[in-house]
Amino acid sequence: MSVNWYKNLMSTDLRGRVLLPWRQETFPVDWQQEFASSAPLHLEVGFGDGRFTLRRALENPTESFVGLEISSASLQRGWKKIRNHDLRNVRLIKLGAQFAVQHLFAPQSLSSIVVNFPDPWPKEKHEKNRLLQDSFFKLAASRLKPGGSINLATDHPEYLAFARAQSQLSGLYDLLEPSPPQAVFETKYALKWKDQGKPLYYQVFRYNGLASPHFPILERPATMPHALIQGQLPETFDFSKQVLAYGDGHVILHEVLKSMGSDDETPAQEKWLFRATIDEKDLKQQLLVVVKRRSPDELIVRLEPFGDPVITKTTRGAVHAVTEWLLSLPAGIKVLERNY
Ligand SMILES: C[S@@+](CC[C@H](N)C(=O)[O-])C[C@H]1O[C@@H](n2cnc3c(N)ncnc32)[C@H](O)[C@@H]1O
């Protein structure tokens, strides 16, 4: 897939704003401002090709709809479907449901969460990957309005039974079986399973309004996490992949790249970039940590803003991992300050 579609997508989107650049948003997103409306707000997890999202947004022009996808191909398909309709009441986001629900939505902000034909993860050892499990039901209850609901459509009786059982563990949901809205059984996957003669199921989990656990929303730090170190880096050094457990996840340092140019502050050859992956349960990020000279004797180790990283505990660990690795060099480096 070419990079151009994504560039086009971003530039057109900023005019019509179907796609939300969530990394640049405040947490939680101010949806009333985003949609210029205080109408009911609905979330759809895994919109696939977006036909259900489009149909609902067209049929309910006074309500607001947010769609989540983790697949870039689906995001592109959904965006292509929606972009020509001049709709103001839909936003699409490329992000997993667990992170999005916790950090992009304020408590009691959602009227419904729609999950049409979620990946069933049929093997018992993969059940932990299913979306509709106790932990998600609790998280969702903390963001739904009392009386709001999670609406599930599935072809998978085991998934249905699993979700029903999991929903009852917290005591926060009532089970309802209304007849499904027509569009639910006309999604791409609904039609595929119908063609194969599979029965389709529809289940509503209504939040009863009892107190749900607290799920904190990430705060954005005012400055990028960094450390100040004293000393000289050697001209060359060996580097091999580093993996460090930090916070609730792992930091993987893949490689170090030496800059060939200078910037406003740093002379040429005095800047190194560490390419890192931050692997957390609900979010995986690629980012850069820079090490660069600030004065004849002082270097800064800092997360680069490139790529708009979201600063989580484990993201801060990237600065820690690089700092510790530099300390392990036989160069007599000292830490002056840790600010991460
Ligand atoms: C089986 S497809 C169903 C697509 C669509 N709802 C339909 O009915 O045609 C499941 C979709 O959920 C997406 N998905 C899986 N896990 C997700 C998550 N945690 N957050 C958001 N989307 C997810 C997948 O990328 C996939 O497109």
The ligand as an SDF file (V2000), in Angstrom:
LIG
                    3D

 27 29  0  0  0  0  0  0  0  0999 V2000
  -14.8960   -9.3510   11.9970 C   0  0  0  0  0  0  0  0  0  0  0  0
  -14.5780   -7.6780   11.6720 S   0  0  0  0  0  0  0  0  0  0  0  0
  -16.1980   -6.9310   11.6830 C   0  0  0  0  0  0  0  0  0  0  0  0
  -16.2410   -5.6190   10.9430 C   0  0  0  0  0  0  0  0  0  0  0  0
  -17.6110   -4.9280   10.8960 C   0  0  0  0  0  0  0  0  0  0  0  0
  -18.0690   -4.5570   12.2130 N   0  0  0  0  0  0  0  0  0  0  0  0
  -18.6420   -5.7640   10.2010 C   0  0  0  0  0  0  0  0  0  0  0  0
  -19.5790   -6.2160   10.8720 O   0  0  0  0  0  0  0  0  0  0  0  0
  -18.5260   -5.9570    8.9790 O   0  0  0  0  0  0  0  0  0  0  0  0
  -13.8860   -7.1140   13.2190 C   0  0  0  0  0  0  0  0  0  0  0  0
  -13.2060   -5.7570   13.0940 C   0  0  0  0  0  0  0  0  0  0  0  0
  -12.8470   -5.2920   14.3860 O   0  0  0  0  0  0  0  0  0  0  0  0
  -11.5700   -4.6670   14.3140 C   0  0  0  0  0  0  0  0  0  0  0  0
  -11.0260   -4.7300   15.6820 N   0  0  0  0  0  0  0  0  0  0  0  0
  -10.5780   -5.8320   16.3350 C   0  0  0  0  0  0  0  0  0  0  0  0
  -10.2050   -5.5260   17.5880 N   0  0  0  0  0  0  0  0  0  0  0  0
  -10.4180   -4.1890   17.7420 C   0  0  0  0  0  0  0  0  0  0  0  0
  -10.1980   -3.2650   18.8230 C   0  0  0  0  0  0  0  0  0  0  0  0
   -9.6980   -3.6760   20.0000 N   0  0  0  0  0  0  0  0  0  0  0  0
  -10.5150   -1.9680   18.6250 N   0  0  0  0  0  0  0  0  0  0  0  0
  -11.0110   -1.5520   17.4340 C   0  0  0  0  0  0  0  0  0  0  0  0
  -11.2300   -2.3770   16.3800 N   0  0  0  0  0  0  0  0  0  0  0  0
  -10.9330   -3.6740   16.5330 C   0  0  0  0  0  0  0  0  0  0  0  0
  -10.8110   -5.4770   13.2810 C   0  0  0  0  0  0  0  0  0  0  0  0
   -9.7600   -4.7440   12.6990 O   0  0  0  0  0  0  0  0  0  0  0  0
  -11.9080   -5.8040   12.2790 C   0  0  0  0  0  0  0  0  0  0  0  0
  -11.9960   -4.8410   11.2520 O   0  0  0  0  0  0  0  0  0  0  0  0
  1  2  1  0
  2  3  1  0
  2 10  1  0
  3  4  1  0
  4  5  1  0
  5  6  1  0
  5  7  1  0
  7  8  2  0
  7  9  1  0
 10 11  1  0
 11 12  1  0
 11 26  1  0
 12 13  1  0
 13 14  1  0
 13 24  1  0
 14 15  1  0
 14 23  1  0
 15 16  2  0
 16 17  1  0
 17 18  1  0
 17 23  2  0
 18 19  1  0
 18 20  2  0
 20 21  1  0
 21 22  2  0
 22 23  1  0
 24 25  1  0
 24 26  1  0
 26 27  1  0
M  CHG  2   2   1   9  -1
M  END
$$$$
